[in-house]
Structure formats: structure tokens, C-alpha cells
Amino acid sequence: MNTAAQKSSQERGQATRRLLLQTAIECFSRQGYDASSTRHIETAAGVKRGLISYHFGSKENLWKAAAAHLLERSTREIGHTLKNLENTDPAGRLRFLVRAHVRFCARHPEVNRLMIKEGTDNDWRLRWLVEEIVSPWYNQLKRLYSEAQSLGAAPQMDYHHFYYILTGAATLIFCMAPESKLVAGIDPLDEAVVTEHADALAQLLFPEDPE
């Protein structure tokens, strides 16, 4: 195989791998791990049978790769947000991060759908998600919250409650977008609505927010 043909083959393989990862994320987050067979995922992706085995070896490895892909995406986007806030006071960072978290949830509702699916059973998948994704974010936000709280700029409640209030309020409207459209006639994924929701949550949590 010449160099050009080899490069083309590698690019097709990488494209197929990305497609399988994205399709797997959608299937696992909507149907759950047990209900998402490799055949179902391959059919949904529109690829030949056996390509999951070829690229990942097994459904378990595919799930881990898909979760790692979500981890990389989350880390990259949240890390970028925090980098831009290095010179901001703790209270300002926390308020900005709340808004940024809402926008992230709107862009990637599959992340929270997956967490809801996996969060009810204490098995290897939940333990992986907690160790690799949830705990680092939980602890990072906790440091900002504690700093802001010491300045009187965060709600006077236990952080654990704040975390789950934030998580639920930031994610539910996007995870249940079809219901929102039917009940209120509003598309929560519309950019203007996302901004309104981010501002509303920040105002709810920080009534004295000057922004």
C-alpha cells in the first residue's frame, strides 16, 4: 500500500472510531449500558458489523473509551474556563463557573444523561465515572465555593447540598428538552434560552450577583 493510500485508510479508520464513540455515548446515555448492544450501536452508527470488536475489542472497552472521551472533553472545556479566570476573585470565579457549567450542560446533555443512567447502581461503571470525572470536578468546585463562602459571597449551606442543587438545576432542563418544548413551548437548547437559564441560576444562587 502506498503512502497516500495508507494515510487515507488510517483517516477512514479514525473517522469510524470517532463515529462509534459518539454513537456509543448517545446510546449509553439514552438506553443505558445493558440495553445498548454492539449490534444496536453499529446499526445506529451505520457501519458494518464487527467494527466495535475491531476498534475496541469489546463493549466494555467501548464504554470505557466513550467515557474517557467525555472526560477529555469535560477537562478541556472546564480547564479552559478556569484558565481564563486566574485573575478573578473567588466569588467572581464561582459565579462565572456556574454560568459556564450551564452552557457546558446545554452543549453536552449526553454527559448528564449518562450520569443519571449510571448514578443509580454502584457498579464498575459508576465507580469509574466518580473517580475519573465526578470527584475531580466536585473537589475543584468545592475549593472555589469554600473561598467564596468565606468572603460571604456564596450561600451559607453545606457544599454537598450546593453541589447537587447546582447539578440538578444546571442539567435537568437540557436533559428533558422535549418535555420543556411540550410544557412551555420553549426550546432550552436555543442559545438565548441557555443564556437566560445560566443567568437565572446565577441569580438564584447569588442574589447579590452584580452581573
ZIHU-V745335 format. One record per run of one state. SS is the DSSP state (a for helix, b for strand, c for the rest). FROM is the first residue (numbers start at 1). TO is the last residue. If there is no record, write none. Layout:
# ZIHU-V745335
SS/FROM/TO
SS/FROM/TO
This chain:
# ZIHU-V745335
c/1/2
a/3/31
c/32/37
a/38/45
c/46/50
a/51/56
c/57/58
a/59/83
c/84/89
a/90/107
c/108/108
a/109/118
c/119/123
a/124/150
c/151/158
a/159/175
c/176/176
a/177/184
c/185/190
a/191/205
c/206/211
